[in-house]
Every structure is written in C-alpha cells, then in structure tokens.
Amino acid sequence: MPAFAFHTYKSQVMHMKQIRKKAFLPALLLISLSVTGCANNEDGRSASDNPDYDLTQVSNKSEISQEIANQAKRTILKKQEVIGARAVNTSDQLLVAIEIRQMDRFRLKKLEKNITSDLEKKFKDKKVTVSTDKKIYLELDELESRLQTKDVSEQKLDKETNRIKKLISDEA
C-alpha cells in the first residue's frame, strides 16, 4: 500500500471519529429531552393511582356554595371506571360531567344511569343531570374555573347551567 493512500485512509478515519464525537452530544441531548418530555405528562388532570387525581375543589367562599358539587365529584371519583369529574350546583340543580376510562366506554349509558341514580339518592333536593360528553365536561370545567375566580353571579350561574343543560338535552 502506498504511503499516501495509508495517510488518506488514516485521515478519513480520524475525520469520521471527529464527526461521531460532534454528533454524539446533540443526539444525546435530543434523546434525553424527548424522554423527559414524554415522561412529564402531568398537568394535574392525567391518570394516576390516586382515586382523587382529577378532583377540582371549587371554593366555598364564593357567594354560591359549591360544596354539593364537590361532594358529588368525590362520590363519583370513588368509582373505578371514572377518571375525571366536573360538577356545578345551583340552588335547585346539580350538573355533572364525567370522563370514563377507555375500556369502560362500552358500558357508557349503564354507567351514566348508575351514577345518576346514586347522586339522586344522595342529593334528593337537587335535580341531577349527568353527562359523559367531552364537550359538556369542558363547559363545566370552564364554569368551575370561573366560579373559582368569583367571576360568576348567581343569575349568571343559573343562565350558564340552563345553557349547558340544554346542550345535554340536545345531544341526547
């Protein structure tokens, strides 16, 4: 093998080693960021072993007490099939939206009926409405957050609950 050919080969090998060293750090950084990004899926509303993981306590210090809604959510979240609950109450009604585990969606209507009957037994003085619709869940979530910031009067709350109840009956 001629000397210049060996030198060219050796320089190519050295060049490849330098490229590998330079590419190793960005690749390692990219992998660690993607693993960290995928593992950190905690926004306070994701599934966990805690049965109360998706319970948002609405403050009772506002002019409209949401203690009944909070009790309803605690009761509902004890059920294994339920992974999330949102609820709002007025003086005469209780609106509840639930999120069901994927595997239990085949029994959606049965679960909805059972939860409705359980809540009607527990809160006899309230007209209970339960929905498994994601849109209703999001509407009640938004209303809960507005109640938390005391941005809703009693009249506004009645109006919003009637609007949401109408959405539930339109989708049924």
C-alpha positions as CSV (number, residue, x, y, z in Angstrom):
1,M,0.0,0.0,0.0
2,P,1.5,3.4,-1.0
3,A,2.3,5.8,1.8
4,F,-0.1,8.5,0.6
5,A,-3.0,6.0,0.4
6,F,-2.4,5.0,4.1
7,H,-2.2,8.6,5.1
8,T,-5.5,9.4,3.2
9,Y,-7.2,6.4,4.8
10,K,-5.9,7.4,8.3
11,S,-7.2,11.0,7.9
12,Q,-10.6,9.7,6.8
13,V,-10.8,7.5,9.9
14,M,-9.8,10.4,12.1
15,H,-12.3,12.7,10.4
16,M,-15.1,10.1,10.9
17,K,-14.2,9.9,14.6
18,Q,-14.4,13.7,15.0
19,I,-17.8,13.7,13.3
20,R,-19.1,11.0,15.6
21,K,-17.9,12.9,18.7
22,K,-19.6,16.1,17.5
23,A,-22.8,14.2,16.6
24,F,-22.9,12.3,19.9
25,L,-23.7,15.3,22.2
26,P,-26.6,16.7,20.2
27,A,-28.0,13.2,19.7
28,L,-27.8,12.5,23.4
29,L,-29.4,15.9,24.2
30,L,-32.2,15.2,21.8
31,I,-32.9,11.8,23.2
32,S,-32.9,13.0,26.8
33,L,-35.2,15.9,26.0
34,S,-37.7,13.7,24.2
35,V,-37.7,11.1,27.0
36,T,-38.2,13.9,29.6
37,G,-40.9,15.5,27.5
38,C,-42.8,12.2,27.1
39,A,-42.4,11.2,30.8
40,N,-43.6,14.6,32.2
41,N,-47.3,14.4,31.2
42,E,-48.5,15.8,34.5
43,D,-50.9,18.7,34.1
44,G,-52.8,17.9,37.2
45,R,-55.5,16.0,35.2
46,S,-53.9,12.9,34.0
47,A,-54.5,9.3,35.2
48,S,-52.7,8.2,38.3
49,D,-53.2,5.7,41.1
50,N,-54.8,8.3,43.4
51,P,-58.6,8.0,43.2
52,D,-58.9,11.7,43.7
53,Y,-56.5,12.7,40.9
54,D,-59.0,14.6,38.8
55,L,-60.9,16.4,41.6
56,T,-61.0,20.1,41.3
57,Q,-62.3,21.6,44.5
58,V,-64.3,24.7,43.8
59,S,-64.1,27.3,46.6
60,N,-66.9,27.5,49.0
61,K,-66.0,31.1,49.8
62,S,-67.8,32.5,46.8
63,E,-71.4,33.7,47.1
64,I,-72.6,30.5,45.6
65,S,-71.5,27.4,47.7
66,Q,-70.3,24.5,45.6
67,E,-70.0,22.1,48.4
68,I,-72.7,19.8,46.9
69,A,-70.8,19.7,43.6
70,N,-67.6,18.9,45.4
71,Q,-69.3,16.1,47.4
72,A,-70.7,14.7,44.1
73,K,-67.3,14.7,42.5
74,R,-65.8,12.9,45.5
75,T,-68.5,10.3,45.3
76,I,-68.2,9.8,41.6
77,L,-64.4,9.5,41.6
78,K,-64.6,6.6,44.0
79,K,-65.8,4.5,41.1
80,Q,-63.1,2.7,39.3
81,E,-64.4,3.4,35.8
82,V,-64.4,7.2,36.3
83,I,-61.1,9.1,35.7
84,G,-62.5,12.7,35.8
85,A,-65.5,14.6,37.1
86,R,-66.7,18.2,36.8
87,A,-69.8,19.4,38.6
88,V,-71.6,22.6,39.3
89,N,-74.7,23.2,41.5
90,T,-77.3,25.9,41.8
91,S,-80.0,26.2,44.4
92,D,-82.2,23.5,42.7
93,Q,-80.0,21.5,40.3
94,L,-76.7,19.6,40.0
95,L,-74.9,19.3,36.7
96,V,-72.2,16.7,36.4
97,A,-69.9,15.7,33.6
98,I,-67.7,12.6,33.9
99,E,-64.8,11.1,32.0
100,I,-64.8,7.4,31.7
101,R,-61.8,5.0,31.2
102,Q,-61.4,3.9,27.6
103,M,-62.2,0.3,28.3
104,D,-65.4,1.1,30.1
105,R,-66.8,3.2,27.3
106,F,-68.7,0.2,26.1
107,R,-70.9,0.5,29.2
108,L,-71.3,4.2,28.9
109,K,-75.1,4.5,29.2
110,K,-75.3,2.0,32.1
111,L,-72.6,3.8,34.0
112,E,-74.3,7.2,33.4
113,K,-77.6,5.7,34.6
114,N,-76.0,4.2,37.8
115,I,-74.1,7.4,38.6
116,T,-77.3,9.5,38.1
117,S,-79.3,7.2,40.4
118,D,-76.6,7.3,43.1
119,L,-76.4,11.1,43.0
120,E,-80.2,11.4,43.0
121,K,-80.3,9.2,46.2
122,K,-77.6,11.3,47.9
123,F,-79.0,14.7,46.8
124,K,-82.7,14.3,46.9
125,D,-83.4,18.1,46.9
126,K,-81.5,18.6,43.6
127,K,-82.4,17.9,40.0
128,V,-79.4,15.8,38.9
129,T,-78.1,15.7,35.3
130,V,-75.1,13.6,34.4
131,S,-73.3,13.6,31.0
132,T,-70.4,11.6,29.6
133,D,-70.0,14.0,26.7
134,K,-66.5,15.6,26.4
135,K,-67.9,18.9,25.3
136,I,-70.1,19.1,28.5
137,Y,-67.1,18.2,30.5
138,L,-65.1,21.1,29.1
139,E,-68.0,23.5,29.5
140,L,-68.3,22.6,33.2
141,D,-64.6,22.8,33.6
142,E,-64.6,26.3,32.3
143,L,-67.6,27.2,34.5
144,E,-65.8,25.7,37.5
145,S,-62.7,27.9,36.9
146,R,-64.9,31.0,36.5
147,L,-66.6,30.1,39.8
148,Q,-63.2,29.7,41.4
149,T,-62.2,33.2,40.4
150,K,-65.6,34.5,41.6
151,D,-66.4,35.8,38.1
152,V,-70.0,34.4,38.1
153,S,-73.0,35.8,39.9
154,E,-75.9,33.6,40.9
155,Q,-78.0,34.8,37.9
156,K,-75.1,34.1,35.5
157,L,-74.7,30.7,37.1
158,D,-78.4,29.9,36.6
159,K,-78.2,31.1,33.0
160,E,-75.0,29.1,32.3
161,T,-76.3,25.9,33.9
162,N,-79.5,26.2,31.8
163,R,-77.5,26.6,28.7
164,I,-75.3,23.6,29.5
165,K,-78.4,21.6,30.4
166,K,-79.9,22.5,27.0
167,L,-76.7,21.3,25.3
168,I,-77.0,18.0,27.2
169,S,-80.7,17.5,26.1
170,D,-79.9,18.5,22.5
171,E,-77.2,15.8,22.3
172,A,-79.2,13.1,23.9
